[in-house]
Amino acid sequence: MKTTSNLNPISITVFLILGAACAALFLLKIITLPLLAGGILLSILIASSIHIADQWEKAVVLRMGKFIGLKGPGPFLIIPIIDKVNNYIDQRVRVNSIKAEQTLTKDTVPVNVDAVVYWTVWDVEKAALEVQEYENAIMYISQTGLRDTIGKHELADLLSDREKISSELQIILDEQTNPWGITCQNVGIRDIIIPQNLADAMSKQAQAQRERQARVILGTAETEISEKFAEASKQYINNPVALQLRGMNMLFEGLKEKGSMIIVPSSALDSMNLGAIGGLTALANQKQ
């Protein structure tokens, strides 16, 4: 919040010019000492009537303790002694960092949460007249609202759905600050810190869940493969020629690689006539 001091560049300049003029007139013996004192007092009053508000500010002006309006941005005049600039209210978007330490969630897990609140003053008159220190009020309401929101949700919700938590907190803060002419534009959850032992346990649980899922996928694949093999075996029951062709194809695929060795059960030699096929293959290799 900007200071309400009357010392600004324009006021100082006006006071110096008027004071120097009065001093010059006194040295030239045009005015007397009482007139010099009166001129200096008048210079002070004129200089104190000039105020400046920055582009993003509004000045709250009181007359004899009663609100009469807002001034600015830019230079403006007030009546000395009668009028007073109570304060300058910044209308830019401001950011406050809030923390909730060792706050229990709905499932009684202590967490530390860091968040940021973006807010702005949209009605300067309400902000000046309805609340004494609105900046501190915003901080306290934000911290209280953050703790209440954490207590209404379980840890899993806090970790997985931060946007929802932020939206709920933003709505809560906006409802409480709107009567003051202040709006809460956005709330962001920056970090959620949980106890280390709980983090380790959650990591082990997630790893076990992934291993379980991998085994389920592998078992499903094995089931599908066995079903396909069962369907294929039905095609070879009453078709020995097809079975021999399949055996020849398997043997050919295995012998394409140099130095490869194939081990097959003896029953396969009889059922698919692989013995004769292997002899013919070896004989062909010797002739080459």
Sequence and secondary structure as in RCSB ss.txt:
>XXXX:A:sequence
MKTTSNLNPISITVFLILGAACAALFLLKIITLPLLAGGILLSILIASSIHIADQWEKAVVLRMGKFIGLKGPGP
FLIIPIIDKVNNYIDQRVRVNSIKAEQTLTKDTVPVNVDAVVYWTVWDVEKAALEVQEYENAIMYISQTGLRDTI
GKHELADLLSDREKISSELQIILDEQTNPWGITCQNVGIRDIIIPQNLADAMSKQAQAQRERQARVILGTAETEI
SEKFAEASKQYINNPVALQLRGMNMLFEGLKEKGSMIIVPSSALDSMNLGAIGGLTALANQKQ
>XXXX:A:secstr
 B   S  HHHHHHHHHHHHHHHHHHHTTSS HHHHHHHHHHHHHHHHTEEEE TTEEEEEEETTEEEEEE SEE
EE  TTTEEEEEEEE S EEEEEEEEEEE TT  EEEEEEEEEEEES HHHHHHH S HHHHHHHHHHHHHHHHH
HTS HHHHHH HHHHHHHHHHHHHHHHGGGTEEEEEEEEEEEE  HHHHHHHHHHHHHHHHHHHHHHHHHHHHHH
HHHHHHHHHHHTT HHHHHHHHHHHHHHHHSSTT      HHHHHHS HHHHHHHHHHHHHH 
